[in-house]
Amino acid sequence: MAASSAIASSSTAFINKKDVGLSAFSSQSSFSVQTARKRISKKIVSVMTPQQTERKPATTGSVKTGMTMTEKILAKASDKPDVCPGDNVWVNVDVLMTHDVCGPGSIGIFKKEFGQNAKVWDREKLVIIPDHYIFTTDERANRNVDILRDFCNEQNIKYFYDIKDLGNFRANPDYKGVCHVALAQEGHCRPGEVLLGTDSHTCTAGAFGQFATGIGNTDAGFVLGTGKILLKVPPTLRFVMDGEMPDYLLAKDLILQIIGEISVAGATYKAMEFVGTTVESLTMEERMTLCNMVVEAGGKNGVIPADKMTYDYLEGRTSVPYEPVYSDEGARYLKEYRFDVSKLEPLVAKPHSPDNRALARECKDVKIDRVYIGSCTGGKTEDFMAAAKVFLASGKKVKVPTFLVPATQKVWMDVYSLPVPGSGGKTCSQIFEEAGCDTPASPSCGACLGGPKDTYARMNEAQVCVSTTNRNFPGRMGHKEGQIYLASPYTAAASALTGYVTDPREFLQ
């Protein structure tokens, strides 16, 4: 776990944690009621005439319990006026996503249970995205994509982002890349909806103000046939993040701070709702990073209220009408955590757990062998822009192999076309080349989860890696004895320049 000094230093930004219960109702209340009863006069002042018309509930004084965003979305999706944490409800699914690793298993269960000739519940609500084990000669990995293709042809699935030419991904206009980033870019993430995916990081989409969570193959097989799923309503943890974001921090630092504070089991089967001025200032891609790693704290889902930033991102990406929901003022939260973000410092999660939090500057003596920038967590356009900013500020070359894996085909194009602010018109790719990084690879999940032996940048030796990915368990990126330090793109780029875990302030200030 993180050194105690790291916890002590970084928790200065942690203000307080408040348990919200029923303790607000004093035990004296029953006494007060009894006393009041004794004083009531028995004298009849007036007699009311019988009510002629039935009053509507809103005018009879009935009490409505406030709901959180997550509770509201699940209530609406289950056709109920309200739900409470712990309720089991049948939920109508708006979008189901699956990919090449879990898709074949889900399809197999669907055919076994519903019949070989059964049709999916809605061919336009299913999104199938090959992305995990793509650029490999592994026969079983290639076969998985073939199974997806056959199923999509058979079912006439509208949203299948296929890849056939593995030698040149650009020859496949339909191919996207990492599912969680592609879902957002292609307009499948919408406020107020229920999005399920056969991948634990489906929670990324909660950045759009929707309920998004990962499910298993069996559940997915059932959803394929019915469009429904039985879910238990989770209680909600509320994270209030205020203060101006320092220019050396990114959303990755924020979520590592939170996971370090509550542990990898701190949000088990709970919704994590993020609010506050800091969260409101984040871009959509940074909000996605924040929600992406709630599952590393055990969270069922992460969610951020939709606002103008959300609507601007969705404009031109989707024509499907959506209805945002917001937590009621009287909503009940299991706990509330408050952070002053202006006091935070760049963080890392040391091997071998995402909650093994430490300050980057406290790990300055950790020698590293490589840096990896990519994945659904840290392979978005803004992640590469952030890394390029550090390389540009330093004017130096990297001292260790630095692997770059854009999440999607669009991100790859951005890396080669968008000018980096303050660079005089240079693109990320030009800055990366000047810094001595590896050429940006074909978009996919890459080495984030190891993969077949020939996966680009896979850790096939016991090395030390600073990575913008989401998990650092033993064997996660390939070798069981590899050591992974999770970090932001700023910290990853700074570490590449020195060959040691490095605080990005060395180059950004």
Disulfide bonds with the S-S distance in Angstrom:
none
